[in-house]
């Protein structure tokens, strides 16, 4: 099983469509995916997880319940998860991380990456929306530093993509296949 996780509105559903050619419900506003959605790709279950964080029009307690459900789903299925793809918005992530750190909090993307590592789930970080980023390598190195990924592991962990425009999807597919073989 491959899971796609990340904040709301980072492009998880669009990315799954680009990778698999299978449509999953997606929308312009955050919070469209509220329950795990499954498609089959190359004889594997691919799970589009709800986004965590802000969800347009949903009360805070519903947002928290969905986040808890995501965590429980991953914990309950950790032994069946072959790979996680953590999708982050390459343009927004650095600013969001800095905002959380200024409040003295661990940024949720960083916390989620560490959570997947603690469960020993191989993880790829798909840095999406690179079409809106001026210096992609700077953003990737910044994220690697914040996520605690050594520079020599960056090429095996981070892939800059644009799900909307299909950029670097083949590179992501190759890394997914490589991680699934090891």
Backbone as CSV, one residue per row, in Angstrom:
resi,resn,N_x,N_y,N_z,CA_x,CA_y,CA_z,C_x,C_y,C_z
1,UNK,0.844,-1.173,0.000,0.000,0.000,0.000,0.891,1.238,0.000
2,UNK,0.480,2.226,-0.793,1.156,3.516,-0.848,0.159,4.559,-0.370
3,UNK,0.574,5.378,0.594,-0.320,6.441,1.063,0.223,7.796,0.635
4,UNK,-0.687,8.684,0.314,-0.355,10.066,-0.007,-0.928,10.922,1.104
5,UNK,-0.042,11.638,1.805,-0.433,12.439,2.952,0.098,13.862,2.792
6,UNK,-0.485,14.769,3.546,-0.008,16.149,3.536,-1.105,17.091,3.982
7,UNK,-0.745,18.353,4.077,-1.705,19.384,4.449,-2.844,19.416,3.436
8,UNK,-3.910,20.071,3.811,-5.020,20.303,2.899,-4.554,21.180,1.741
9,UNK,-5.045,20.874,0.570,-4.850,21.725,-0.615,-3.407,21.806,-1.113
10,UNK,-2.616,20.741,-0.913,-1.238,20.735,-1.432,-1.130,19.993,-2.763
11,UNK,-2.211,19.338,-3.187,-2.205,18.673,-4.489,-2.095,17.159,-4.445
12,UNK,-2.453,16.530,-3.328,-2.357,15.068,-3.221,-3.216,14.365,-4.277
13,UNK,-4.471,14.759,-4.372,-5.401,14.106,-5.305,-4.981,14.334,-6.755
14,UNK,-4.548,15.536,-7.074,-4.070,15.831,-8.428,-2.841,14.997,-8.745
15,UNK,-1.942,14.858,-7.780,-0.738,14.064,-7.980,-1.082,12.596,-8.221
16,UNK,-2.010,12.067,-7.458,-2.423,10.671,-7.665,-2.981,10.498,-9.076
17,UNK,-3.777,11.447,-9.539,-4.298,11.386,-10.907,-3.151,11.395,-11.918
18,UNK,-2.170,12.279,-11.723,-1.020,12.354,-12.650,-0.219,11.058,-12.667
19,UNK,-0.055,10.440,-11.501,0.729,9.203,-11.419,-0.018,7.994,-11.978
20,UNK,-1.279,7.893,-11.635,-2.027,6.659,-11.912,-2.978,6.767,-13.094
21,UNK,-3.352,7.985,-13.449,-4.370,8.167,-14.487,-5.772,7.922,-13.968
22,UNK,-5.892,7.662,-12.664,-7.198,7.385,-12.053,-7.680,8.639,-11.337
23,UNK,-8.906,8.998,-11.614,-9.481,10.201,-11.000,-9.890,9.920,-9.560
24,UNK,-9.494,10.817,-8.698,-9.994,10.823,-7.331,-10.627,12.199,-7.149
25,UNK,-11.648,12.256,-6.330,-12.360,13.515,-6.123,-11.392,14.584,-5.648
26,UNK,-11.442,15.732,-6.299,-10.578,16.837,-5.892,-11.319,18.138,-6.113
27,UNK,-10.889,19.141,-5.391,-11.572,20.428,-5.484,-10.618,21.581,-5.322
28,UNK,-11.129,22.762,-5.520,-10.297,23.972,-5.420,-10.113,24.427,-3.978
29,UNK,-11.011,24.040,-3.098,-10.879,24.498,-1.720,-10.403,23.348,-0.822
30,UNK,-9.745,23.699,0.293,-9.223,22.669,1.193,-10.327,21.823,1.817
31,UNK,-10.012,20.555,2.039,-10.911,19.693,2.795,-11.894,18.893,1.968
32,UNK,-11.660,18.762,0.660,-12.578,17.982,-0.179,-12.485,16.500,0.187
33,UNK,-11.256,15.990,0.355,-11.063,14.594,0.744,-11.204,14.515,2.264
34,UNK,-12.248,13.813,2.722,-12.483,13.748,4.181,-12.282,12.350,4.743
35,UNK,-12.265,11.355,3.877,-12.014,9.956,4.267,-10.967,9.413,3.305
36,UNK,-10.202,8.393,3.703,-9.248,7.801,2.759,-9.974,7.305,1.496
37,UNK,-9.386,7.623,0.340,-9.930,7.196,-0.947,-8.898,6.274,-1.578
38,UNK,-9.349,5.125,-2.068,-8.427,4.114,-2.591,-8.589,3.928,-4.090
39,UNK,-7.447,3.815,-4.785,-7.412,3.392,-6.181,-6.355,2.298,-6.271
40,UNK,-6.401,1.516,-7.337,-5.392,0.482,-7.545,-4.501,0.928,-8.700
41,UNK,-3.185,0.840,-8.471,-2.200,1.231,-9.478,-1.067,0.211,-9.433
42,UNK,-0.793,-0.415,-10.563,0.285,-1.410,-10.655,0.156,-2.479,-9.574
43,UNK,-1.057,-2.965,-9.401,-1.379,-4.013,-8.431,-1.120,-3.613,-6.972
44,UNK,-1.124,-2.316,-6.708,-0.955,-1.823,-5.334,-2.115,-0.908,-4.978
45,UNK,-2.467,-0.948,-3.718,-3.470,0.002,-3.211,-2.787,1.349,-3.022
46,UNK,-3.387,2.388,-3.574,-2.912,3.758,-3.402,-4.004,4.489,-2.641
47,UNK,-3.636,5.048,-1.499,-4.609,5.698,-0.625,-4.370,7.203,-0.611
48,UNK,-5.407,7.938,-0.989,-5.407,9.398,-0.908,-5.990,9.746,0.462
49,UNK,-5.124,10.188,1.364,-5.557,10.514,2.718,-6.106,11.935,2.765
50,UNK,-7.040,12.183,3.683,-7.514,13.563,3.857,-6.341,14.461,4.236
51,UNK,-6.443,15.716,3.896,-5.414,16.667,4.291,-5.538,17.004,5.758
52,UNK,-4.407,17.338,6.366,-4.461,17.796,7.750,-4.220,19.300,7.751
53,UNK,-4.663,19.944,8.791,-4.553,21.392,8.854,-5.864,22.041,8.465
54,UNK,-5.789,23.236,7.933,-6.975,24.019,7.619,-7.885,23.328,6.599
55,UNK,-9.183,23.281,6.904,-10.187,22.754,5.982,-11.335,23.751,5.937
56,UNK,-11.513,24.337,4.785,-12.499,25.392,4.598,-13.888,24.985,5.082
57,UNK,-14.458,25.809,5.951,-15.837,25.608,6.381,-16.057,24.533,7.425
58,UNK,-14.998,23.905,7.908,-15.166,22.858,8.921,-14.789,23.389,10.296
59,UNK,-15.613,23.086,11.306,-15.267,23.502,12.675,-13.953,22.859,13.133
60,UNK,-13.270,23.529,14.032,-11.967,23.077,14.531,-12.017,21.639,15.055
61,UNK,-13.098,21.286,15.804,-13.153,19.930,16.372,-13.278,18.869,15.276
62,UNK,-13.928,19.200,14.158,-14.022,18.246,13.039,-12.646,18.110,12.389
63,UNK,-11.923,19.220,12.237,-10.568,19.179,11.688,-9.659,18.307,12.564
64,UNK,-9.762,18.467,13.876,-8.952,17.668,14.800,-9.323,16.184,14.721
65,UNK,-10.621,15.891,14.602,-11.061,14.499,14.495,-10.487,13.857,13.231
66,UNK,-10.505,14.592,12.125,-9.959,14.063,10.874,-8.463,13.807,11.014
67,UNK,-7.744,14.732,11.655,-6.306,14.546,11.884,-6.063,13.288,12.732
68,UNK,-6.856,13.105,13.800,-6.731,11.903,14.634,-7.002,10.638,13.821
69,UNK,-8.015,10.690,12.949,-8.343,9.533,12.109,-7.187,9.193,11.163
70,UNK,-6.520,10.207,10.627,-5.365,9.980,9.752,-4.271,9.256,10.534
71,UNK,-3.954,9.774,11.714,-2.905,9.183,12.549,-3.252,7.739,12.903
72,UNK,-4.499,7.491,13.323,-4.903,6.126,13.690,-4.869,5.192,12.483
73,UNK,-5.299,5.660,11.326,-5.256,4.841,10.112,-3.812,4.416,9.830
74,UNK,-2.887,5.369,9.898,-1.484,5.058,9.611,-0.911,4.121,10.667
75,UNK,-1.178,4.390,11.945,-0.673,3.503,13.006,-1.241,2.099,12.852
76,UNK,-2.542,1.991,12.590,-3.195,0.683,12.472,-2.749,-0.097,11.243
77,UNK,-2.262,0.603,10.216,-1.879,-0.049,8.960,-0.393,0.038,8.661
78,UNK,0.413,0.479,9.612,1.842,0.714,9.376,2.542,-0.497,8.772
79,UNK,2.177,-1.695,9.215,2.833,-2.900,8.691,2.433,-3.206,7.247
80,UNK,1.344,-2.596,6.758,0.892,-2.819,5.379,1.319,-1.685,4.449
81,UNK,1.815,-0.588,5.014,2.192,0.568,4.201,3.626,0.374,3.713
82,UNK,3.749,0.239,2.390,5.069,0.044,1.779,5.796,1.365,1.585
83,UNK,5.020,2.441,1.438,5.614,3.735,1.132,4.620,4.843,1.441
84,UNK,5.143,5.957,1.944,4.334,7.167,2.126,4.913,8.248,1.224
85,UNK,4.029,8.987,0.582,4.438,10.166,-0.175,3.835,11.360,0.558
86,UNK,4.716,12.125,1.193,4.295,13.326,1.898,4.363,14.470,0.890
87,UNK,3.209,15.043,0.569,3.147,16.123,-0.415,3.150,17.449,0.335
88,UNK,4.085,18.319,-0.036,4.148,19.648,0.562,4.067,20.694,-0.548
89,UNK,3.537,21.844,-0.211,3.451,22.967,-1.141,4.795,23.689,-1.088
90,UNK,5.581,23.568,-2.150,6.925,24.141,-2.169,6.963,25.643,-1.974
91,UNK,5.912,26.325,-2.373,5.877,27.779,-2.199,5.488,28.152,-0.767
92,UNK,4.490,27.487,-0.214,3.955,27.867,1.095,4.684,27.228,2.281
93,UNK,5.252,26.040,2.108,5.815,25.297,3.247,6.860,26.074,4.048
94,UNK,7.855,26.716,3.413,8.846,27.436,4.238,8.216,28.516,5.113
95,UNK,7.279,29.256,4.562,6.627,30.326,5.322,5.758,29.747,6.443
96,UNK,5.070,28.641,6.182,4.242,27.993,7.211,5.131,27.461,8.338
97,UNK,6.240,26.820,7.968,7.169,26.282,8.971,7.691,27.406,9.858
98,UNK,8.100,28.519,9.252,8.615,29.648,10.037,7.550,30.216,10.968
99,UNK,6.318,30.303,10.475,5.218,30.835,11.306,5.001,29.948,12.535
100,UNK,5.002,28.619,12.337,4.807,27.693,13.464,5.971,27.797,14.443
101,UNK,7.203,27.860,13.917,8.373,27.934,14.789,8.389,29.228,15.609
102,UNK,7.931,30.331,15.029,7.862,31.600,15.768,6.909,31.510,16.945
103,UNK,5.896,30.641,16.827,4.949,30.433,17.942,5.481,29.402,18.931
104,UNK,6.686,28.863,18.651,7.270,27.867,19.533,6.674,26.479,19.353
105,UNK,6.079,26.236,18.187,5.443,24.944,17.916,6.214,24.185,16.848
106,UNK,6.075,22.861,16.877,6.665,22.033,15.828,5.728,22.089,14.631
107,UNK,6.247,22.500,13.469,5.386,22.562,12.280,4.804,21.190,11.952
108,UNK,3.539,21.162,11.590,2.831,19.900,11.383,3.463,19.062,10.268
109,UNK,3.997,19.683,9.216,4.661,18.905,8.149,5.897,18.195,8.698
110,UNK,6.670,18.910,9.504,7.872,18.342,10.119,7.483,17.210,11.069
111,UNK,6.481,17.460,11.890,6.007,16.459,12.843,5.511,15.207,12.114
112,UNK,4.808,15.403,11.007,4.266,14.273,10.270,5.368,13.449,9.622
113,UNK,6.399,14.118,9.092,7.543,13.410,8.513,8.221,12.559,9.586
114,UNK,8.445,13.142,10.770,9.076,12.410,11.871,8.207,11.230,12.321
115,UNK,6.891,11.426,12.345,5.938,10.369,12.705,6.085,9.177,11.747
116,UNK,6.160,9.446,10.446,6.320,8.372,9.460,7.662,7.667,9.644
117,UNK,8.698,8.434,9.929,10.029,7.852,10.170,10.023,6.959,11.418
118,UNK,9.361,7.432,12.480,9.285,6.646,13.719,8.597,5.309,13.479
119,UNK,7.611,5.300,12.594,6.911,4.058,12.261,7.677,3.227,11.234
120,UNK,8.859,3.721,10.834,9.731,3.058,9.868,9.048,2.844,8.523
121,UNK,8.239,3.824,8.116,7.591,3.798,6.808,8.478,4.589,5.855
122,UNK,9.001,3.945,4.809,9.806,4.694,3.831,8.970,5.872,3.302
123,UNK,9.605,7.037,3.219,8.862,8.251,2.867,9.596,9.051,1.798
124,UNK,8.823,9.481,0.818,9.279,10.422,-0.201,8.543,11.731,0.067
125,UNK,9.249,12.844,-0.040,8.612,14.144,0.072,8.490,14.713,-1.343
126,UNK,7.249,14.822,-1.812,6.980,15.414,-3.120,6.762,16.910,-2.895
127,UNK,7.736,17.708,-3.335,7.666,19.164,-3.153,6.897,19.707,-4.357
128,UNK,5.610,19.938,-4.154,4.695,20.296,-5.233,4.665,21.812,-5.463
129,UNK,4.065,22.170,-6.566,3.851,23.566,-6.970,5.164,24.292,-7.228
130,UNK,6.163,23.550,-7.753,7.470,24.175,-8.018,7.404,25.197,-9.144
131,UNK,6.321,25.141,-9.919,6.145,26.151,-10.968,5.971,27.546,-10.364
132,UNK,5.714,27.615,-9.060,5.509,28.897,-8.366,6.697,29.262,-7.465
133,UNK,7.806,28.485,-7.577,8.972,28.685,-6.704,10.144,29.217,-7.533
134,UNK,10.784,30.276,-7.028,11.922,30.868,-7.753,13.184,30.009,-7.645
135,UNK,13.543,29.584,-6.433,14.777,28.817,-6.235,14.418,27.461,-5.599
136,UNK,14.175,26.482,-6.460,13.699,25.167,-6.030,14.721,24.477,-5.126
137,UNK,16.002,24.519,-5.492,17.027,23.839,-4.688,17.132,24.446,-3.292
138,UNK,16.988,25.748,-3.192,17.039,26.395,-1.874,15.881,25.898,-1.001
139,UNK,14.694,25.805,-1.601,13.525,25.328,-0.846,13.740,23.879,-0.401
140,UNK,14.240,23.042,-1.295,14.458,21.630,-0.942,15.502,21.510,0.166
141,UNK,16.586,22.262,0.082,17.599,22.194,1.143,17.060,22.736,2.465
142,UNK,16.236,23.761,2.398,15.601,24.295,3.607,14.712,23.216,4.245
143,UNK,13.871,22.577,3.428,12.984,21.530,3.945,13.784,20.356,4.502
144,UNK,14.841,19.965,3.806,15.684,18.858,4.285,16.252,19.177,5.660
145,UNK,16.717,20.395,5.824,17.276,20.807,7.111,16.199,20.769,8.192
146,UNK,15.014,21.294,7.904,13.926,21.321,8.878,13.409,19.918,9.198
147,UNK,13.415,19.030,8.207,12.923,17.662,8.402,14.001,16.759,9.014
148,UNK,15.239,17.267,9.106,16.319,16.469,9.681,16.872,15.422,8.726
149,UNK,16.832,15.720,7.428,17.331,14.782,6.416,18.735,15.216,6.008
150,UNK,19.743,14.329,6.185,21.109,14.675,5.777,21.177,14.972,4.269
151,UNK,22.064,15.867,3.874,22.164,16.269,2.464,22.378,15.096,1.515
152,UNK,23.127,14.074,1.953,23.359,12.935,1.056,22.100,12.095,0.824
153,UNK,21.066,12.276,1.667,19.804,11.546,1.479,18.754,12.356,0.721
154,UNK,19.049,13.620,0.430,18.077,14.498,-0.229,17.592,13.927,-1.557
155,UNK,18.495,13.457,-2.469,18.007,12.951,-3.766,17.106,11.716,-3.649
156,UNK,17.241,10.971,-2.552,16.427,9.769,-2.351,15.156,10.069,-1.558
157,UNK,15.007,11.312,-1.120,13.884,11.671,-0.266,12.986,12.742,-0.884
158,UNK,13.580,13.756,-1.499,12.820,14.910,-2.004,12.759,14.910,-3.527
159,UNK,11.566,15.146,-4.058,11.386,15.269,-5.503,10.574,16.535,-5.777
160,UNK,11.158,17.483,-6.523,10.391,18.680,-6.890,9.442,18.326,-8.032
161,UNK,8.169,18.688,-7.884,7.176,18.351,-8.908,6.188,19.499,-9.101
162,UNK,5.438,19.402,-10.181,4.249,20.223,-10.364,3.157,19.269,-10.814
163,UNK,2.304,18.868,-9.880,1.218,17.939,-10.214,0.284,18.568,-11.241
164,UNK,0.015,19.847,-11.087,-0.906,20.543,-11.985,-0.434,20.481,-13.433
165,UNK,0.880,20.670,-13.652,1.420,20.708,-15.008,2.155,19.424,-15.400
166,UNK,2.194,18.434,-14.499,2.822,17.151,-14.813,4.340,17.175,-14.828
167,UNK,4.951,18.171,-14.229,6.407,18.300,-14.238,7.070,17.352,-13.239
168,UNK,8.090,16.613,-13.713,8.903,15.685,-12.909,8.112,14.493,-12.373
169,UNK,6.968,14.189,-12.950,6.177,13.043,-12.494,6.928,11.742,-12.774
170,UNK,7.621,11.672,-13.906,8.400,10.460,-14.218,9.528,10.258,-13.213
171,UNK,10.149,11.347,-12.790,11.204,11.256,-11.766,10.631,10.707,-10.461
172,UNK,9.439,11.182,-10.096,8.775,10.682,-8.889,8.427,9.201,-9.041
173,UNK,7.927,8.806,-10.198,7.606,7.383,-10.437,8.846,6.513,-10.264
174,UNK,9.977,6.975,-10.833,11.226,6.198,-10.703,11.637,6.046,-9.246
175,UNK,11.522,7.123,-8.467,11.902,7.049,-7.054,10.925,6.148,-6.282
176,UNK,9.640,6.217,-6.604,8.663,5.327,-5.969,9.030,3.876,-6.252
177,UNK,9.292,3.555,-7.515,9.649,2.172,-7.876,10.921,1.727,-7.182
178,UNK,11.920,2.612,-7.104,13.190,2.291,-6.429,12.942,1.997,-4.944
179,UNK,12.164,2.855,-4.286,11.882,2.647,-2.846,11.102,1.364,-2.614
180,UNK,10.184,1.030,-3.532,9.389,-0.183,-3.367,10.227,-1.442,-3.559
181,UNK,11.275,-1.348,-4.358,12.170,-2.509,-4.583,13.114,-2.748,-3.413
182,UNK,13.470,-1.681,-2.677,14.476,-1.855,-1.611,13.888,-2.308,-0.311
